[in-house]
Amino acid sequence: MRATDYAGIRQILTSDFDVPADRITPQSTLEDLGVDSLGVVELVDILGEQRGAPITDTTLRPTMTLEDFLSTALAGTAP
């Protein structure tokens, strides 16, 4: 996981999902941060827009850690 990717998702979670920054770690699950399955869809859309490439992976789940989520979501998208 690149630091810029982590910083980006951290910013999205704090600004768009109102997650306190001190709760966010690479090992946090989205579920632990209050992001449900609909939130995952929204998060994927935001990440895809920011990167300029749609994210089409359907295995993304709220039970994934941020580290795993980013690795899976961003595999195959443009940097």
QUIMO-V837543 format. One line per field, one symbol per residue. ss: DSSP state (h for helix, s for strand, l for the rest). A space follows every 10 residues. Layout:
ss=???
This chain:
ss=llhhhhhhhh hhhhhhllll hhhlllllsl llllllhhhh hhhhhhhhhh hlllllllll llllshhhhh hhhhlllll
